[in-house]
């Protein structure tokens, strides 16, 4: 029984180590001053946008929709915006021009 428990603990430690490396990799590929968001109604696609977008009313509307849909529990583990990619591109392209 003791050997089996030690084996299980070892497996959990290995999982946590791998998970930590994967999580750091995902976080580290977002440049400073940017934010990763997941966009899509059914299939989610990851985008990295400048953090300055958060101050604009049109992007805040997308955030309000996300809050209504998910609250603070986002299924992808990151900020998920439940709109189609076309609407997201429309908002972000206007912000890029501003």
Order of alpha helices (4+ residues) and beta strands (2+ residues): alpha-beta-beta-alpha-beta-alpha
